[in-house]
Amino acid sequence: MRIYVDFDDCLCETARAFSKLAQEMFNKHVPYDQIRYFELDRSFDLDAEQYERFMLRGHEPEMLLSLDATPGAAEVINEWISCGHEVSIVTGRPSSVYEPSRIWLDEHGLKDARLYCLNKYGRDHYIKNSSTLELEDYYRMKFDYAVEDSPKAFRFFEHLPELKVLVFDRPWNRECAFPSENYQRCADWESIRRIVAAE
């Protein structure tokens, strides 16, 4: 099988760290469980200038390397790889942070997972000299399963009508409507493992 896995808030606890960062930078106190929107400027009530500074700080290598791993992710992904499945980490991070992202994966036991940067959310203008996986190349990729937390990313699955999307449960996706019956909410990596194993 070919499996797409998102990076932030599927493999690591980015939103928890960003909640602390918003408090540190702007005295905006929004606990993780109260992050209602995937759009962080909206969730943390940041103006355009604050948001740009926030995203730049959030993408500094030391910030990315400090992110905590999501429990169970590495174990399940390595189990898939050992069974011969192809796992691709497809992140919305700009490719200018490919290196620290790759280092994070390697340090957390995911050396055999492929990493691709796709400009999912139009954020690359915050990071100079970024280049990403081109959309036309991404749309030539085929997957059987996808693990994703962001409702804004669902549009990137429209070309794969048979794709089964495992939505990692997060506060900002709890009120979203799923596009089809192929979408299923998952509380943790153990539930994701069981669904894929039953295939």
N, C-alpha and C positions, 0 to 999 in steps of 0.2 A: 504494500500500500504506500501511497504518497501522502504525506501529512504536512500541512502548513501549521506553524505555531507562531503566534505573535510573541513579541519580546516583553514589553513593559506591561506589568500587571497580569501577565500570564506566567512568565519565568521569574520575574523579580517584583519587589514591592515598591514600585516607582511612586504611586500616588501617596503612600504613607510617608515616604521621604519628602515629596513635594509639599505635603501638608505642613510638615515642619519647616520647610524652606520658606513658604509663604509667611509663616509666623515670624521667622527670623529676619526676612528681608523687609516686610511691609507691615508687620504686626497684624496680619490677617489670620484670625484664629478660626479655622474650619477643620474640625476633626475628620479623619479619614471616613468614618461612617456617615458623615454629612456632605460628602462630595457628591452632589447630585447630577453634575453635568460633566461630560467628557471634556468639554471646552473649559480649560483651566482658568482662563481669564474670567469666564462667567462664574465658575465655582468659587474663585477666590476674590471676585470683585476687583479685578485689576484693570487699569486703563491701558491704552496701547503702549505707552512708554514703559510702564511697570511690567507688562507682559513680555515685552522684548527683553528687558533685563532679566526677568525671571527665567525665560527659556534659555538665554545664553548661559546663565549660572547653572541651570539644571542639566545642561549638556557638557559642562566641563568634565574632563576625564576623571578627576578625583571624585566628583559627585556620582558619576555613572559607576565607577568601580566600587563605591561604598554601598550600593543598593543591596538589600537583603534578598536572598533567594526565596521564591515561593515554595513552601514545603511540598516535597514529592515530585516536583517537575523533572529534575535531572534523572531520578530513578526511573520514572516512567518513560522518558524519552530514550534513555539508554537501553531500556528493555525493548522498545520498538526497534531501535537500530540493530540490536543484537539478533532480533528476529528477521532482519533483512528489509525492514521498512525504510523508505527514504523520508527523512525529516528535514524540512527547510524552515529556518527561523526567518520570517519575513517581517521586518520591523519598519515602523514609520520614522525611525531616527534618521537624520541625515547621514550620508556616507562619510562626512568629515569625522564622525565619531565611530566609524567602523572599527578602528584599531582598539580603543578601550572596550567596545562592545564585544569584540572577539576575545580579548583578554579575559573579560568577565566570564564569558561562556567557558573558556578553557579552565579558568580557576575554579569553576563550579561544576566540573566534571562533564562538560558538554563539548569536548574537543572534536567529536565526530559529527556534530550537527552543522549543516551548512547555514551560512548567514547571508541574507540579502537585505539591502536597504532600498525601500520603495517609498517615494514621496506620497504617502497616503493622504496627508492632511494639509499640504501646501505650506509647510513650516520651514522649508529649506532656506527661505530668504533671510531667516534669522542667523544662519550659519554661513559664513562666506566660503566660497570655493567648494561647495557641495555638489556632488553628482550622485545620481541614484540609479537603481535598476529602472530601465525605461518601461513605461506602461505596456508598450507593444510586446516587449520581451516577457513581462510578467503574464500577460494574457495568453501567451503560448505555453505557460506552465499549467500542469494538470494536477489536481489533488483529489483524494478520496475523502479526507477529513480536514477540518480546520479548527484550530483552537484560538479563539479571539474574544476579547473583552469589549471592544469598542463598537457601538452601533454605527458609528460613522464609517467603519471599515466594511460593513456588510455589502456595500455596493461593489466591492472588489470581488465578490463571489457570484455575481449575476450571470457570468459566462459559463458557470459550472452548475447546471440545474440538478445534477445528481449528488452534488457535494453535501456531506453531512457536517453541519457547523455546531461545534460544542462551545457554547457561550460561557466563558468563565465568569461566575457570579461576582459582580462588583456593584457597589452602591449606584454608580452612574448608568448601569444598564438594566436596573430592576423594573423600570417603568416603560421600557421600550417594547414596541410590538415587533415580533419576529416576522421576517418576510415570508416564511413558509414553514411547513411542518418538518422540514429538514433541519430546523434549528432546535437545539435542546440546551436548556440551562444546566450547568454543572457546578456543584458546590466546591469541588476540590479535584486534585489530580487523581486521587483514587477512583472517583466516579468516572473521570475521563478514561482512565486505564480500563475499567470494566466494560465500558461501552465499546471501545475499540477492540478489546479482546473477544467480545461476543460476535464480531463480524464474521 
